[in-house]
Amino acid sequence: MTDRSPPLRAVRIEAKCPTCGSPADPKYRPFCRKRCADIDLGRWLKEGYRIETNEGPGEDDPAGGAGSSGQPS
């Protein structure tokens, strides 16, 4: 006979609004209200969220890479 423990159950943690920390409302999840959702959207639109990289400006543009004169042939 093997020792079988009961299966683990997921514990639901109350979600908190990422903008203000209040409990989230299911209607505006993961936010607590429309105002907090709009604040977050404004941060995205103003490019307030960024991921740091080692790339310099223009390095992600394939057309502006080395060997390109930038002028049509």
C-alpha positions as a printed Julia matrix, in Angstrom:
73×3 Matrix{Float64}:
   0.0    0.0     0.0
   1.34   3.45   -0.9
   1.01   6.6     1.1
  -1.18   8.89   -0.99
  -1.66  12.42    0.2
  -4.69  14.37   -0.97
  -4.15  16.37   -4.17
  -2.97  19.92   -3.72
  -5.62  22.54   -4.2
  -5.08  25.92   -5.69
  -5.53  28.7    -3.2
  -7.25  31.73   -4.64
  -5.52  34.9    -3.54
  -7.58  38.05   -3.68
  -6.34  40.1    -6.63
  -5.25  43.65   -5.97
  -5.42  46.57   -8.37
  -1.95  47.13   -9.9
  -2.54  50.9    -9.91
  -3.7   51.62   -6.37
  -3.61  48.29   -4.48
  -7.34  48.12   -3.67
  -9.21  44.83   -4.09
  -9.97  44.18   -7.76
 -13.51  44.4    -9.11
 -14.49  41.53  -11.46
 -16.06  44.1   -13.82
 -12.71  45.91  -14.32
 -10.34  43.05  -13.54
  -7.44  43.31  -12.76
  -8.28  46.88  -11.74
 -10.63  48.08   -9.0
 -12.47  50.66  -11.13
 -12.49  52.3   -14.54
 -10.36  55.21  -13.34
  -7.45  52.91  -12.47
  -7.8   51.11  -15.82
  -7.67  54.48  -17.62
  -4.58  55.54  -15.64
  -2.84  52.33  -16.71
  -3.87  52.83  -20.35
  -2.47  56.36  -20.24
   0.86  55.01  -18.99
   0.98  52.58  -21.91
   0.09  55.28  -24.44
   2.72  57.67  -23.06
   5.26  54.81  -23.14
   5.63  54.91  -19.37
   6.31  51.18  -19.28
   9.7   50.24  -20.72
  11.97  47.24  -20.78
  15.64  48.1   -20.44
  17.86  46.81  -23.27
  21.44  47.22  -24.44
  20.34  48.4   -27.89
  20.92  51.95  -29.01
  18.45  54.11  -30.91
  17.78  52.84  -34.45
  19.36  49.41  -33.93
  16.0   47.67  -34.29
  15.36  49.2   -37.75
  16.38  46.64  -40.42
  16.2   49.23  -43.22
  18.65  51.54  -41.48
  21.29  48.87  -40.88
  24.92  48.91  -42.02
  25.5   48.88  -45.76
  22.31  50.74  -46.52
  22.73  54.16  -48.05
  19.13  55.07  -47.29
  18.61  56.2   -50.89
  16.55  54.35  -53.52
  18.46  52.65  -56.34
